[in-house]
Amino acid sequence: MTVGLSWYLWLAAVLFCIGVAGVLTRRNALIIFMSIELMLNAVNLTFVAFSRYLTNIDGQIFVFFVMAVAAAEVAVGLAIIVTIFRHKESVDIDKVNLMKW
């Protein structure tokens, strides 16, 4: 008994929707950042599922590069969030106005 492609796609769609809901409803920069990462992982799951379904390794190679870019994004994003916190003492998006320090 194997798990079909549609199960993986439904799981990826649910994870992506949870990420979108987190980005649209939350005001904390860290939660928004984690929601974006959840959306990236949902897309990676889709790539791996199609790669396995089509018996082609290209999707898995693409996931490797997406994960490398996501790791760089985490480093830069957290540095920006820490800098904002040092200046504003809050990571609430509504309280941060980047045009005025």
Rosetta blueprint (number, residue, H / E / L):
1 M L
2 T L
3 V L
4 G L
5 L H
6 S H
7 W H
8 Y H
9 L H
10 W H
11 L H
12 A H
13 A H
14 V H
15 L H
16 F H
17 C H
18 I H
19 G H
20 V H
21 A H
22 G H
23 V H
24 L H
25 T H
26 R L
27 R L
28 N E
29 A H
30 L H
31 I H
32 I H
33 F H
34 M H
35 S H
36 I H
37 E H
38 L H
39 M H
40 L H
41 N H
42 A H
43 V H
44 N H
45 L H
46 T H
47 F H
48 V H
49 A H
50 F H
51 S H
52 R H
53 Y H
54 L L
55 T L
56 N L
57 I L
58 D H
59 G H
60 Q H
61 I H
62 F H
63 V H
64 F H
65 F H
66 V H
67 M H
68 A H
69 V H
70 A H
71 A H
72 A H
73 E H
74 V H
75 A H
76 V H
77 G H
78 L H
79 A H
80 I H
81 I H
82 V H
83 T H
84 I H
85 F H
86 R H
87 H H
88 K H
89 E L
90 S L
91 V L
92 D E
93 I H
94 D H
95 K H
96 V L
97 N L
98 L L
99 M L
100 K L
101 W L
